[in-house]
Amino acid sequence: MTIAGVRGKVLLWLATVALTAGLVACNSEGGGANTAAQSGNAQSTSSSQRPNIVWVLTDDLSSDLVNYMPHVQAMQKDGLSFSNYTVTDSLCCPSRSSIFTGKFPHNTGVFTNTPPDGGFQTFHDKGNEDKTFATALQQQGYRTAMMGKYLNGYQPDMTVNGKKNYVPPGWNEWDVAGAGYKEYDYTLNQNGRTVDYGHAPKDYLTDVVSGKGQEFIEKSVRDKKPFALDISTFAPHGPATPAPQDEGKFKDLKLPRPPAFDKTPADAPQWLKDKKSLTPQQIKQITKTYRKRVRAVQAVDRMIGDLQEKLKKEGVYDNTVFAFASDNGFHMGQYRLMPGKQTAFDTDVNVPLIVTGPGVEHGATTDAVASNIDICPTFTELGGGKPDPQSDGRSLVPLLKGETPKDWPQTALVEHHGPNTSPQDPDKPRKGSGNPPSYEALRTDQYTYVEYKNGSHEYYDRSKDPDMLHNTYAQLSSDTKTQLTSTLKKLQECKGSKECTDAAKAG
């Protein structure tokens, strides 16, 4: 629905943003963690008028987990929720690459979690690290921090371009782990210095980055610098290890059984159509996994509350845009699949995006189509920069202030390379969890269209079939099929905001 009722002070803030805009961003180079922010006096003089940014990105968080996150629910009441927020792939590295750069996988070159078509090394080799929201905001005088999980394949002690303990450009503060999925016994690269953490309660990774995030906020305020904090948790990605105080919780929690649970769609694609009904033992295992995931997000939710309290204590909460999202979703028994992702179903590609902050209406929801390629342009504009026209996404700032531009994209694109068989990939699908072949998909606010490389197709009219249980592609007219294929091809080949916006209109 249309968002309205923006408060008066928003207009003043937006005017300030417009006046401070000037540098082309999402396409700028910045220094590493040990390099001072490249801020000029002109930018510093207006920094107090620009909002701080806190970006909490979770790993594998599906929408149903929000029911167990009271601070996130409070954000829904205090801010704007995006009901049609779609990721460019339901897989960690391609999704995060799109978030950092504002570009589709076909323009970042990152389609998977491992080389040759994915992972940190591909992201780096393609030059993507010089064109992120971090480099853009740093050029605008912001102090930037990256904490937690970066990209698959990144290791804290790795040497890149002759630089040991590599820190990418654009970040003033860098506290990043490699394999932090277990939450214990990991190594952090702390501003170019590796530090080992053990198995004591104080070493729990989500709590560690929460503390470091609060320290970063305090220091930035003390130095009178606008700041952007990216905290990317490993939770609730498997093994979904909970914090010590959450280990005994939710022992009797029942597994949700939505309409798609233990069912396959009518006329399902080849990779899915022969799935047998889940066994009692499989359902028991799914239930166990679900409870672990609910436990794991408790620490994430507390972190959000602690960061918000720190912002309030430092007197900057009212001038901070606080955003929460996930890199991809997760299915749990839907479509007869064991826990996993990588499909084009809404369980995997439609994830939460919730934003609070100055000018964002309380308790509002927009059904405008949004994608993770929109995050980089949004943060850039919020920081007073001009989004790079070579970015494929669009700034969400108009939606945040209650306006939907007439030329707003109507279609999101999903690009997936599969099946995933890499033994080095922590997201390699386990038996029964679903491992589809390569596909591209269109997702609008009304339908989902999937085109597989092997010639299969899916079409779900979600306005009538929200659980995506009826593949009606065979019933579509030839003209409709032609139009869908044409739109998909245009989006697959588009480059830059204007071209991709034009391609997305035809959806």
Secondary structure as UniProt FT lines:
FT   HELIX           8..20
FT   STRAND          24..25
FT   TURN            33..34
FT   HELIX           41..45
FT   HELIX           47..49
FT   STRAND          52..58
FT   HELIX           63..68
FT   HELIX           70..78
FT   STRAND          80..82
FT   TURN            83..84
FT   STRAND          85..86
FT   HELIX           92..101
FT   HELIX           105..108
FT   TURN            115..116
FT   HELIX           119..125
FT   TURN            126..127
FT   HELIX           128..130
FT   HELIX           133..139
FT   TURN            140..141
FT   STRAND          143..149
FT   TURN            152..153
FT   TURN            156..157
FT   TURN            161..162
FT   TURN            169..170
FT   STRAND          173..177
FT   TURN            181..182
FT   STRAND          187..190
FT   TURN            191..192
FT   STRAND          193..196
FT   HELIX           201..203
FT   HELIX           205..222
FT   TURN            223..224
FT   STRAND          227..232
FT   TURN            235..236
FT   TURN            238..239
FT   HELIX           244..246
FT   TURN            247..248
FT   TURN            251..252
FT   TURN            259..260
FT   HELIX           270..273
FT   HELIX           280..313
FT   TURN            314..315
FT   HELIX           317..319
FT   STRAND          320..326
FT   TURN            335..336
FT   HELIX           346..349
FT   STRAND          353..356
FT   TURN            358..359
FT   TURN            362..363
FT   STRAND          364..366
FT   STRAND          370..371
FT   HELIX           372..374
FT   HELIX           375..382
FT   TURN            383..384
FT   STRAND          386..387
FT   TURN            389..390
FT   HELIX           397..400
FT   TURN            401..402
FT   TURN            406..407
FT   STRAND          412..416
FT   TURN            423..424
FT   TURN            426..427
FT   TURN            431..432
FT   STRAND          439..443
FT   STRAND          447..452
FT   TURN            453..454
FT   STRAND          457..461
FT   TURN            462..464
FT   TURN            466..467
FT   HELIX           473..475
FT   HELIX           478..493
FT   HELIX           497..505
//
